[in-house]
Amino acid sequence: MHDLKWIRENPQSFDAGLKRRGLEPMSPAILKLDEERRANTGALQDMQARRNAASKEIGKAKGKGGDPEKAEALIAEVAGLKEKIAAGEKREREMDEQLKSVLAAIPNLLQADVPDGPDESANVELRKWGHPRNFEKEGFEPKQHFELGEALKLMDFEAAAKMSGARFTVLKGGLARLERALGQFMLDVQTGEHGYTEVSPPILVRDHAMFGTAQLPKFEEDQFWAISGELLSTKSEDEVDEAGTLVGEIAYLNLVTRLREGRLSLVPTAEVPLTNLVRESILAEADLPLRFTALTPCFRAEAGAAGRDTRGMIRQHQFYKVEMVSITAAGQSEAEHGRMTGCAEEILKRLDLPYRVVVLCSGDTGFASRRTHDIEVWLPGQDAYREISSCSNCGDFQARRMQARYRPAESKDIQFVHTLNGSGLAVGRTLIAVMENYQQKDGGIRVPEALRPYMGGIERIGA
């Protein structure tokens, strides 16, 4: 969410920031609505002041030696003011909601050092680590993870599709254990060495939590929703016909309203519950930064990814991820962003998986982020680097939506915290990377040394 006062004072800078996002200027429309709202508020205050004064005058006019005619006129005036005030208050609520809706749909402004560009082709590489394995020298061509998994009979897409449809996977035996081992290994590193506090959060959340981290309203179609049977049932008999079919526009709108008010979302990432741990709170600066991590299942409808990565586990509706979230004071977030990226990189280093770090350009940076680092792991089966972690500094953008603030040590002014989030790492994609980078000529998979303690000493996964 954006600071309306800052937009009033810096309309040109605001519009310049939107231009970098590929958007048209919006400050004129926002400021016009804000001006109308403030004018309405001023008029309301004047009417309320006049109503209070007139109410006092009524008592005097009705008193001994008063003026009955004046009293009647004042009573009529107060009644008229009451109606006008009610209309003005309704208009105020409407304009507040309209202004909130407009601001909620505008993405975060980018940091000045984010490169400009239309899409991922303009992302800038910051560094590389490791060297891709020379499979040609070893005398065989690397396979993709789904080829390896299916040949081992430990990855079953057909069984998953029968139960749940496309973009689901059943892992068995050694691969199921390897997935579990990866999640535990990541958690142990992030909590034991990098200072993150492990959290076991809810994975069903209300709309206000999704709004706080900016999944709503923009990405509503990408979410999976859980709705109770009670909510699905209609609440009055006149809303259905004899066949039990919903009747009429009003009945439909009533049902939609009930569903929205009572629904829960399956989290698309643990960023949502972890960041909302500080919603509607005022923290002490001395307690910052706060660092949280969680290993959770994540659920994404992938509505905007039709036709992309349809084979294998790259893009799934359900997957596991170790999430990192940091809550900092305003002056700490840039340094924390670099630290968080390093925490994610360390996992890949321990697993000896080649990767590169890129900074996303203006056209590829996510809605809530002001600057994002993507870590891309080398996948020999695809002969390409693919994203395995995104680490984003959101500044105070999410905090304004959640009313998450802190009290600076040397100031009485309460400020909004800065929030950061990153994958440390996406477990499924790390499994893919291990499979492809550690595959053997006979189709087996060597277990990285860092994971062997979590695998009961198993060094190799075979058929």
C-alpha positions in Angstrom: 0.0 0.0 0.0 1.2 3.5 -0.8 1.5 6.5 1.5 -1.2 8.9 0.4 0.5 11.9 2.1 3.7 11.1 0.1 1.8 11.0 -3.1 0.3 14.4 -2.4 3.8 15.8 -1.8 5.5 13.9 -4.6 3.1 13.3 -7.4 5.7 13.5 -10.2 8.0 11.1 -8.5 5.1 8.7 -7.9 4.1 8.8 -11.6 7.7 8.3 -12.6 7.8 5.2 -10.4 4.7 3.9 -12.1 6.1 4.5 -15.5 9.0 2.2 -14.7 6.4 -0.4 -13.9 4.8 0.2 -17.4 1.8 2.0 -15.9 0.2 5.3 -16.9 0.3 8.3 -14.4 -2.3 7.8 -11.6 -1.6 10.7 -9.3 -4.2 13.1 -10.9 -7.0 10.6 -10.4 -5.9 9.7 -6.9 -5.4 13.3 -5.8 -8.8 14.3 -7.3 -10.5 11.6 -5.3 -8.5 12.5 -2.2 -9.5 16.1 -2.6 -13.2 15.3 -2.9 -12.9 13.0 0.1 -11.3 15.7 2.2 -13.8 18.3 1.1 -16.6 16.0 2.1 -14.9 15.4 5.5 -14.6 19.2 6.0 -18.3 19.7 5.1 -19.3 16.9 7.5 -17.3 18.6 10.3 -19.0 21.9 9.6 -22.5 20.3 9.6 -21.7 18.4 12.9 -20.5 21.6 14.5 -23.6 23.5 13.4 -25.9 20.6 14.6 -24.2 20.7 18.0 -24.6 24.5 18.2 -28.2 24.4 17.0 -29.1 21.7 19.6 -27.8 24.0 22.4 -29.8 26.9 21.0 -33.0 24.8 21.0 -32.8 24.5 24.8 -32.5 28.2 25.2 -35.3 29.0 22.7 -37.6 26.6 24.6 -36.8 28.0 28.0 -38.5 30.7 30.0 -38.7 33.9 27.9 -37.6 32.0 24.9 -38.8 32.0 21.3 -41.0 29.0 20.4 -41.0 29.8 16.7 -37.2 29.9 16.7 -37.1 26.6 18.6 -39.3 25.0 15.9 -37.0 26.3 13.2 -33.9 25.0 15.0 -35.5 21.6 15.5 -36.3 21.4 11.7 -32.7 22.6 11.0 -31.2 19.9 13.2 -33.4 17.2 11.6 -32.3 18.4 8.1 -28.6 18.4 9.2 -29.0 14.8 10.6 -30.1 13.6 7.2 -27.3 15.5 5.4 -24.7 14.1 7.8 -25.9 10.6 7.3 -25.7 11.0 3.5 -22.2 12.6 4.0 -21.0 9.8 6.2 -22.2 7.2 3.6 -20.4 9.1 0.9 -17.3 9.3 3.1 -17.3 5.5 3.5 -17.8 5.0 -0.2 -14.9 7.3 -1.1 -12.6 5.7 1.6 -13.3 2.3 0.1 -12.8 3.6 -3.4 -9.5 5.2 -2.5 -8.4 2.1 -0.7 -9.3 -0.1 -3.7 -7.3 2.1 -6.1 -4.2 2.2 -3.9 -4.4 -1.6 -3.2 -4.2 -2.3 -6.9 -1.0 -0.3 -7.5 2.3 -2.2 -7.3 5.2 -1.2 -5.1 7.6 1.4 -6.5 11.0 0.0 -7.4 14.4 0.9 -5.9 16.4 3.3 -8.0 19.1 0.6 -8.7 16.6 -1.9 -10.2 17.5 -2.2 -13.9 14.8 -1.2 -16.4 13.5 -3.7 -18.9 10.3 -5.3 -20.2 10.7 -8.9 -19.1 13.2 -11.5 -17.8 15.4 -11.0 -20.8 16.6 -7.8 -19.1 17.5 -9.3 -15.8 21.1 -8.7 -14.8 23.4 -11.4 -13.5 25.2 -10.5 -10.3 27.4 -13.6 -9.8 27.8 -17.3 -10.5 29.0 -20.1 -8.2 30.2 -23.6 -9.1 30.8 -25.3 -12.4 28.3 -27.4 -14.3 29.3 -31.1 -14.5 30.8 -32.3 -17.8 28.5 -35.2 -18.7 30.0 -35.5 -22.2 33.3 -36.4 -20.6 31.6 -39.1 -18.6 30.1 -40.6 -21.7 26.4 -40.0 -21.4 23.7 -37.4 -22.0 22.0 -36.0 -18.8 18.2 -36.7 -18.5 15.5 -34.5 -17.1 14.2 -35.3 -13.6 10.9 -36.8 -14.7 12.7 -39.2 -17.0 14.9 -40.3 -14.2 12.1 -40.5 -11.7 9.8 -42.5 -13.9 12.6 -44.9 -14.9 13.3 -45.5 -11.2 9.5 -46.1 -10.7 9.7 -43.6 -7.8 7.9 -40.7 -9.5 4.3 -41.3 -10.6 2.5 -38.6 -12.5 -0.3 -40.9 -13.7 -1.4 -41.9 -10.3 -1.4 -38.3 -9.1 -3.5 -37.2 -12.1 -6.1 -39.9 -11.4 -6.5 -38.5 -7.9 -6.0 -34.8 -8.4 -5.5 -33.9 -12.0 -2.6 -32.2 -13.7 0.4 -30.6 -11.9 0.5 -33.1 -9.1 3.1 -35.8 -8.4 3.4 -38.9 -6.3 6.9 -39.5 -4.9 7.8 -42.9 -3.5 10.7 -44.7 -1.7 14.0 -43.0 -2.0 12.7 -39.9 -3.7 10.0 -39.3 -1.1 12.7 -39.7 1.6 15.1 -37.4 -0.3 12.4 -34.7 -0.4 11.8 -35.0 3.3 15.6 -34.9 3.9 16.0 -31.7 1.9 13.3 -29.9 3.9 14.9 -30.9 7.3 18.4 -30.0 6.1 17.3 -26.5 5.0 15.5 -25.9 8.3 18.5 -27.0 10.3 20.8 -24.6 8.4 18.5 -21.7 8.6 17.6 -22.1 12.3 20.9 -23.5 13.6 23.3 -21.3 11.7 21.5 -18.3 10.2 19.4 -17.2 13.2 15.9 -17.8 11.9 13.2 -18.8 14.4 11.3 -21.9 13.2 7.5 -21.5 13.1 4.7 -24.0 12.4 2.0 -21.7 11.1 -1.6 -22.2 9.9 -1.7 -23.0 6.2 -5.3 -21.8 5.9 -5.7 -18.0 6.2 -8.4 -15.3 5.9 -8.6 -12.7 3.2 -7.1 -10.0 5.4 -3.9 -12.0 5.8 -3.7 -12.5 2.0 -4.4 -8.8 1.5 -1.6 -7.9 3.9 1.1 -9.5 1.9 -0.6 -8.3 -1.4 -1.8 -11.7 -2.8 -5.2 -10.0 -2.8 -6.8 -8.5 -4.7 -4.5 -8.8 -7.7 -3.7 -12.6 -7.5 -7.1 -13.9 -6.4 -7.4 -16.3 -9.4 -4.0 -17.9 -8.5 -5.3 -19.1 -5.1 -7.0 -22.3 -3.9 -10.0 -21.5 -1.7 -11.5 -23.7 1.1 -15.2 -23.2 1.6 -17.3 -25.0 4.2 -20.4 -26.9 3.4 -22.4 -24.6 5.7 -21.4 -21.6 3.6 -22.3 -23.3 0.4 -25.8 -24.0 1.6 -28.3 -21.2 1.0 -29.8 -19.5 4.0 -33.4 -18.8 2.9 -35.8 -21.0 0.9 -36.8 -18.1 -1.4 -33.3 -18.1 -2.9 -33.8 -21.5 -4.7 -36.5 -22.8 -7.0 -38.2 -26.2 -6.8 -35.2 -27.9 -8.4 -32.9 -26.5 -5.8 -31.3 -24.1 -8.3 -30.1 -20.6 -7.2 -32.6 -18.0 -8.4 -32.0 -14.3 -9.2 -29.2 -11.8 -9.2 -29.7 -10.8 -5.6 -29.6 -14.4 -4.4 -26.4 -14.9 -6.4 -24.8 -11.8 -4.9 -25.8 -12.9 -1.4 -24.2 -16.2 -1.9 -21.0 -14.7 -3.3 -20.8 -12.3 -0.3 -21.2 -15.1 2.2 -18.5 -17.2 0.5 -16.0 -14.3 0.4 -16.7 -13.4 4.0 -16.2 -17.0 5.3 -13.7 -18.5 2.9 -10.1 -19.5 3.8 -7.2 -19.6 1.4 -4.6 -22.4 1.2 -1.3 -20.5 1.5 0.6 -20.0 -1.7 3.7 -19.5 0.4 4.5 -19.4 4.1 5.4 -15.7 3.5 1.7 -15.0 4.2 1.4 -16.4 7.8 5.0 -15.5 8.7 4.7 -11.9 7.7 1.3 -11.5 9.3 2.8 -12.5 12.7 3.4 -8.8 13.2 0.2 -7.4 11.7 -1.5 -4.7 13.8 1.4 -4.4 16.2 3.9 -1.9 17.4 7.4 -3.3 17.9 10.4 -1.9 19.7 13.3 -1.1 17.5 15.6 -3.0 19.9 13.7 -6.2 19.0 14.4 -5.9 15.3 15.2 -7.6 13.0 12.9 -10.5 13.6 13.7 -13.6 11.4 11.2 -16.4 10.9 11.3 -19.6 8.8 8.9 -22.4 8.1 8.6 -25.6 6.1 5.1 -25.8 4.7 3.2 -27.2 1.8 2.3 -24.4 -0.7 -0.7 -24.3 -3.0 -0.9 -22.3 -6.3 -3.5 -22.5 -9.0 -0.9 -21.3 -11.6 -3.7 -19.6 -13.5 -1.3 -17.5 -15.4 1.1 -20.4 -16.3 -1.0 -22.3 -18.9 1.2 -24.3 -21.2 4.4 -23.7 -19.2 6.4 -26.5 -17.7 3.6 -29.0 -18.2 6.0 -32.0 -17.8 7.5 -32.9 -14.5 7.7 -31.1 -11.1 8.9 -27.6 -12.1 5.5 -26.0 -11.8 3.1 -27.8 -9.4 -0.2 -26.9 -7.7 1.2 -28.4 -4.4 4.8 -28.3 -3.3 7.0 -27.9 -0.2 9.1 -24.8 0.5 11.2 -23.5 3.3 10.4 -19.8 3.6 12.4 -17.1 5.2 10.8 -13.8 6.4 12.6 -10.8 8.0 11.0 -7.9 9.8 13.3 -4.9 10.1 13.6 -1.3 10.9 13.6 1.0 7.8 17.3 1.5 7.7 18.1 -2.3 8.0 16.3 -3.7 5.1 18.8 -3.3 2.3 21.6 -5.0 4.3 19.1 -7.7 5.3 18.2 -8.3 1.7 21.8 -9.2 0.9 22.0 -11.3 4.0 18.8 -13.3 3.2 20.1 -13.9 -0.3 23.3 -15.3 1.1 21.3 -17.6 3.5 19.5 -19.1 0.5 22.8 -19.4 -1.5 24.4 -21.3 1.3 22.0 -24.2 0.9 23.1 -24.7 -2.7 26.8 -24.4 -1.8 26.4 -27.1 0.8 24.7 -29.3 -1.8 27.4 -28.4 -4.4 24.8 -27.3 -6.9 26.0 -24.7 -9.5 23.8 -21.5 -9.5 23.7 -17.9 -10.4 22.1 -14.8 -8.8 20.3 -12.2 -10.9 18.6 -9.0 -10.0 15.2 -8.8 -11.6 14.5 -5.9 -14.0 11.5 -3.5 -13.7 9.3 -5.6 -15.9 9.9 -8.9 -14.1 9.8 -7.7 -10.4 6.8 -8.9 -8.4 3.9 -6.7 -7.4 4.9 -6.2 -3.7 8.7 -6.1 -4.2 10.9 -3.0 -4.5 13.9 -5.2 -5.4 14.2 -8.9 -6.0 17.2 -11.3 -6.3 16.5 -14.6 -8.1 18.7 -17.5 -7.5 18.8 -19.9 -10.4 20.1 -23.4 -10.1 21.8 -25.2 -13.0 19.6 -28.1 -14.4 21.8 -30.2 -16.8 18.7 -32.0 -18.1 17.3 -28.7 -19.4 20.7 -27.3 -20.1 19.6 -24.1 -18.4 19.5 -22.2 -15.1 16.0 -22.2 -13.5 14.7 -20.2 -10.6 14.9 -21.9 -7.2 14.6 -18.9 -4.9 13.3 -15.3 -5.0 14.5 -13.0 -2.2 12.6 -9.7 -2.1 12.7 -6.5 -0.2 9.2 -5.1 0.1 10.1 -2.0 2.1 7.1 -0.7 4.0 4.6 -1.7 1.3 3.2 -4.8 3.1 3.5 -3.2 6.5 1.1 -0.4 5.5 -1.4 -3.0 4.4 -1.0 -4.9 7.8 -0.5 -1.8 10.1 2.8 -3.3 11.3 4.9 -0.7 12.9 7.8 -0.1 15.3 8.9 2.6 17.7 12.4 4.0 16.9 14.7 4.1 19.9 15.5 7.8 19.6 12.2 9.1 18.3 8.6 9.4 19.4 7.3 8.9 15.9 6.0 5.4 15.1 7.2 4.1 11.7 6.2 1.2 9.5 8.5 -1.8 9.6 10.1 -3.2 6.4 9.4 -6.7 5.4 11.5 -9.2 3.4 10.8 -12.7 2.2 12.7 -15.4 0.3 12.8 -19.1 -0.4 15.4 -21.0 1.5 14.7 -23.1 -0.7 11.9 -24.4 -2.8 12.1 -28.1 -1.8 10.7 -29.6 -5.0 12.9 -27.7 -7.3 15.9 -28.5 -5.1 15.0 -32.2 -5.4 14.9 -31.7 -9.2 18.4 -30.1 -9.1 19.8 -32.9 -7.0 18.4 -35.6 -9.3 19.7 -34.0 -12.5 23.1 -32.9 -11.1 23.8 -36.2 -9.2 22.4 -38.6 -11.8 24.5 -41.6 -12.8 25.1 -43.3 -16.1 23.0 -46.3 -15.0 20.0 -44.0 -14.1 20.7 -44.0 -10.3 21.1 -40.9 -8.2 24.0 -40.2 -5.9 23.0 -38.6 -2.6 24.9 -35.4 -1.8 27.1 -35.8 1.3 25.3 -33.0 3.2 22.0 -35.0 3.0 23.4 -38.5 3.9 22.8 -38.0 7.7 19.2 -37.2 6.9 18.9 -40.3 4.7 20.1 -42.9 7.3 23.5 -43.1 5.5 22.0 -44.0 2.1 24.5 -42.9 -0.5 22.6 -43.8 -3.7 19.0 -44.1 -4.9 18.4 -46.8 -7.4 15.5 -48.6 -8.9 
